[in-house]
Amino acid sequence: MRPLTFLTLAALASTAQADGREIDYRVDDEPFTGYFAPAADDARGTVLIIHDWDGLTDYERRRAEMLAEQGYDAFALDLYGQGNRPVETAAKKAETAKLYQDRERMRALTLAGLAEARAQGAAAATVVMGYCFGGAVVLELARSGAAEDVHGYATFHGGLATPEGQGYGPDTPPILVAHGGADEAIPLEDVVALSRRLEDAGVDYEIDIYSGAPHAFTVLDGDRYQQRADERSWSAFLTMLDEVLPKQ
């Protein structure tokens, strides 16, 4: 495992070996394209990556490669469908709205991505993580309790609101929330509300708030990227993986 003290996280991302491959798969006869980056040696577990509202792009691929170098199988799933990678903001909002309005499909596509990861040979023990829109999907899956052999969930600057009629069960695996203190898209009121829900449900959780960090603070090369918050949240995530995944 490369220590962050020697290289910035952005530098690690740029030097990560691109040993992954695109994976075409189908869900109810619909085509999707994911990305699988296997660990070089025996995997310490699997990380399922859920993309932001851009769809699966080079950003998620780079994160998958970084995780593979840390010794984890990493699979970035596709929630939009093969070739559907919106560019305009209106198109991105439209794609996320489709899934927010059909949460059964959201969950089904997420579970299908997890199944495909395991079909590709990824280790069974899994942590599910996501960015922005993907973070909201992570919590949707956590509330459903439908995923087997998932040992934890992590959301980075993700949507935190809980839909009416939903909630977290006491057996929900640990949840890590990485949130920017200067996030104008996801208000701190949502952070507080989530904390209260998780407390009431007896869920093991950690919420880290990074001062001055805006929404999308982990997006490498993005105009809102904040190195300090990205590195600290990534370190917290690696600690979580080490704690919740079974020891070899």
C-alpha positions as CSV (number, residue, x, y, z in Angstrom):
1,M,0.0,0.0,0.0
2,R,1.5,3.3,-1.0
3,P,1.6,5.9,1.8
4,L,0.0,9.3,1.0
5,T,2.9,11.0,2.7
6,F,5.2,10.4,-0.3
7,L,2.9,11.3,-3.1
8,T,-0.3,13.3,-3.3
9,L,-3.4,11.4,-4.0
10,A,-3.7,13.1,-7.4
11,A,-0.2,11.9,-8.3
12,L,-1.1,8.4,-7.2
13,A,-4.1,8.5,-9.4
14,S,-2.1,9.7,-12.4
15,T,0.5,6.9,-11.9
16,A,-1.9,4.0,-11.2
17,Q,-1.4,1.1,-13.5
18,A,-4.3,0.9,-16.0
19,D,-4.8,-2.9,-15.8
20,G,-8.5,-2.8,-15.8
21,R,-10.9,-3.6,-18.6
22,E,-14.3,-2.6,-19.8
23,I,-17.0,-5.2,-19.2
24,D,-20.1,-5.4,-21.4
25,Y,-23.1,-6.9,-19.5
26,R,-26.8,-7.1,-19.8
27,V,-29.7,-6.5,-17.4
28,D,-33.1,-7.7,-18.6
29,D,-31.7,-7.6,-22.2
30,E,-30.5,-4.0,-21.8
31,P,-26.8,-3.4,-22.6
32,F,-24.5,-1.8,-20.0
33,T,-20.7,-1.3,-19.8
34,G,-18.8,-1.4,-16.5
35,Y,-15.1,-1.4,-15.7
36,F,-13.3,-4.1,-13.7
37,A,-9.9,-3.5,-12.2
38,P,-8.7,-6.7,-10.4
39,A,-6.2,-6.7,-7.6
40,A,-2.8,-7.8,-8.7
41,D,-2.5,-10.5,-6.1
42,D,-5.1,-12.2,-3.8
43,A,-7.8,-9.6,-3.3
44,R,-8.5,-8.3,0.1
45,G,-12.1,-7.8,-0.9
46,T,-14.1,-5.9,-3.5
47,V,-15.2,-2.3,-3.8
48,L,-18.2,-1.6,-6.0
49,I,-18.1,2.0,-7.3
50,I,-21.2,3.9,-8.2
51,H,-20.7,6.8,-10.6
52,D,-21.8,10.4,-10.3
53,W,-24.3,12.1,-12.6
54,D,-21.9,12.1,-15.5
55,G,-22.2,8.3,-15.8
56,L,-19.2,5.9,-15.7
57,T,-16.2,8.0,-16.9
58,D,-12.4,8.0,-16.6
59,Y,-12.9,9.4,-13.1
60,E,-14.4,6.1,-11.8
61,R,-11.9,4.1,-13.8
62,R,-9.0,5.9,-12.1
63,R,-10.5,5.3,-8.7
64,A,-10.9,1.6,-9.6
65,E,-7.2,1.4,-10.6
66,M,-6.2,3.1,-7.3
67,L,-8.2,0.6,-5.3
68,A,-6.7,-2.3,-7.3
69,E,-3.2,-1.1,-6.4
70,Q,-4.3,-1.1,-2.8
71,G,-5.1,-4.8,-3.1
72,Y,-8.9,-4.7,-3.8
73,D,-10.9,-5.9,-6.8
74,A,-12.8,-2.8,-8.0
75,F,-15.8,-2.8,-10.3
76,A,-17.4,0.5,-11.5
77,L,-20.9,-0.3,-12.6
78,D,-23.1,1.5,-15.1
79,L,-26.5,2.8,-14.2
80,Y,-27.3,4.7,-17.4
81,G,-26.8,2.1,-20.1
82,Q,-24.2,1.4,-22.8
83,G,-23.0,4.6,-24.6
84,N,-25.2,6.9,-22.4
85,R,-22.8,9.4,-21.0
86,P,-24.6,12.8,-20.8
87,V,-22.6,16.0,-21.2
88,E,-25.0,18.8,-20.7
89,T,-26.3,19.6,-17.2
90,A,-29.9,19.2,-18.3
91,A,-29.2,15.8,-19.7
92,K,-27.5,14.7,-16.5
93,K,-30.5,15.9,-14.4
94,A,-32.8,14.0,-16.7
95,E,-30.9,10.8,-16.3
96,T,-30.7,11.0,-12.5
97,A,-34.4,12.0,-12.3
98,K,-35.3,8.8,-14.1
99,L,-33.7,6.7,-11.4
100,Y,-34.9,8.9,-8.5
101,Q,-38.4,8.4,-9.8
102,D,-38.0,4.7,-10.2
103,R,-36.1,3.5,-7.1
104,E,-36.9,-0.1,-7.8
105,R,-35.0,0.1,-11.0
106,M,-32.2,2.0,-9.3
107,R,-31.8,-0.9,-6.8
108,A,-32.1,-3.5,-9.4
109,L,-29.4,-2.0,-11.6
110,T,-27.1,-1.6,-8.6
111,L,-27.6,-5.3,-7.6
112,A,-27.0,-6.3,-11.2
113,G,-23.7,-4.4,-11.2
114,L,-22.7,-6.2,-8.0
115,A,-23.7,-9.6,-9.5
116,E,-21.6,-8.8,-12.6
117,A,-18.6,-7.9,-10.5
118,R,-18.8,-11.3,-8.8
119,A,-19.3,-13.0,-12.2
120,Q,-16.0,-11.5,-13.3
121,G,-14.3,-13.1,-10.3
122,A,-14.3,-10.3,-7.8
123,A,-14.1,-11.3,-4.2
124,A,-17.5,-11.8,-2.5
125,A,-16.9,-9.6,0.5
126,T,-17.8,-6.1,-0.7
127,V,-17.9,-2.5,0.3
128,V,-20.1,-0.2,-1.9
129,M,-19.0,3.4,-2.5
130,G,-20.3,6.2,-4.6
131,Y,-19.8,9.9,-5.6
132,C,-22.4,12.6,-5.6
133,F,-25.5,11.0,-7.3
134,G,-23.7,7.7,-6.7
135,G,-23.6,8.4,-3.0
136,A,-27.4,8.7,-2.9
137,V,-27.6,5.3,-4.7
138,V,-25.2,3.8,-2.1
139,L,-27.6,4.9,0.7
140,E,-30.6,3.6,-1.3
141,L,-29.0,0.2,-1.4
142,A,-28.1,0.4,2.3
143,R,-31.7,1.1,3.2
144,S,-32.9,-1.8,1.1
145,G,-30.9,-4.4,2.9
146,A,-31.0,-6.4,-0.4
147,A,-27.3,-6.8,-1.1
148,E,-25.6,-10.0,0.2
149,D,-22.1,-10.1,1.6
150,V,-21.8,-6.3,1.7
151,H,-19.7,-5.2,4.7
152,G,-19.9,-1.5,4.5
153,Y,-21.1,1.6,2.5
154,A,-19.3,4.9,1.8
155,T,-20.6,8.1,0.2
156,F,-18.5,11.0,-0.9
157,H,-20.3,14.4,-1.2
158,G,-23.4,12.4,-2.0
159,G,-27.1,13.0,-1.6
160,L,-28.2,12.2,2.0
161,A,-31.9,12.7,2.1
162,T,-34.1,9.7,3.0
163,P,-37.2,9.2,0.9
164,E,-40.6,9.1,2.7
165,G,-41.4,5.6,3.8
166,Q,-37.8,4.4,3.9
167,G,-35.4,3.9,6.7
168,Y,-32.3,2.0,7.9
169,G,-32.5,-1.3,9.6
170,P,-30.5,-2.2,12.8
171,D,-28.5,-4.8,10.8
172,T,-27.3,-2.2,8.2
173,P,-23.5,-2.5,7.8
174,P,-21.3,0.4,8.8
175,I,-21.7,3.6,6.8
176,L,-19.0,6.3,6.1
177,V,-20.1,9.7,5.0
178,A,-17.5,12.2,3.6
179,H,-19.0,15.6,3.3
180,G,-17.7,19.1,2.5
181,G,-18.4,21.8,5.0
182,A,-18.8,24.3,2.1
183,D,-21.1,22.0,0.1
184,E,-23.9,24.2,-1.2
185,A,-25.7,21.4,-3.0
186,I,-26.1,19.1,0.0
187,P,-26.9,21.2,3.1
188,L,-25.7,20.4,6.6
189,E,-29.3,20.0,7.6
190,D,-29.3,16.8,5.6
191,V,-26.2,15.6,7.4
192,V,-27.8,16.2,10.8
193,A,-31.0,14.5,9.7
194,L,-29.1,11.5,8.5
195,S,-27.1,11.3,11.7
196,R,-30.3,11.2,13.7
197,R,-31.8,8.5,11.6
198,L,-28.8,6.3,11.9
199,E,-28.6,6.9,15.6
200,D,-32.2,6.0,16.0
201,A,-31.7,2.8,14.0
202,G,-28.6,1.8,15.9
203,V,-26.4,1.8,12.8
204,D,-22.6,2.0,13.0
205,Y,-21.6,5.1,11.1
206,E,-19.0,7.8,10.8
207,I,-19.6,11.3,9.3
208,D,-16.5,13.3,8.4
209,I,-17.0,17.0,7.5
210,Y,-14.1,18.7,5.8
211,S,-13.8,22.5,6.3
212,G,-13.9,24.6,3.2
213,A,-14.5,21.7,0.9
214,P,-17.2,22.3,-1.7
215,H,-19.5,19.8,-3.5
216,A,-17.5,17.4,-5.7
217,F,-14.3,18.0,-3.7
218,T,-12.8,14.6,-4.7
219,V,-13.2,15.0,-8.4
220,L,-9.6,14.9,-9.6
221,D,-8.8,17.7,-12.1
222,G,-12.1,19.3,-11.4
223,D,-12.5,23.0,-10.6
224,R,-13.8,22.2,-7.1
225,Y,-11.1,19.7,-6.3
226,Q,-9.7,20.1,-2.8
227,Q,-6.6,18.1,-2.2
228,R,-6.7,18.1,1.6
229,A,-10.3,16.9,1.9
230,D,-9.8,14.3,-0.9
231,E,-6.7,12.8,0.8
232,R,-8.2,12.8,4.2
233,S,-11.5,11.2,3.0
234,W,-9.6,8.6,1.0
235,S,-7.5,7.7,4.0
236,A,-10.7,7.3,6.1
237,F,-12.1,5.1,3.4
238,L,-9.0,2.9,3.2
239,T,-9.2,2.6,7.0
240,M,-12.8,1.5,6.7
241,L,-12.0,-1.1,4.2
242,D,-9.3,-2.5,6.4
243,E,-11.7,-2.6,9.4
244,V,-14.8,-4.1,7.8
245,L,-13.5,-6.5,5.2
246,P,-12.5,-10.0,6.4
247,K,-8.9,-10.5,7.2
248,Q,-7.0,-12.8,4.9
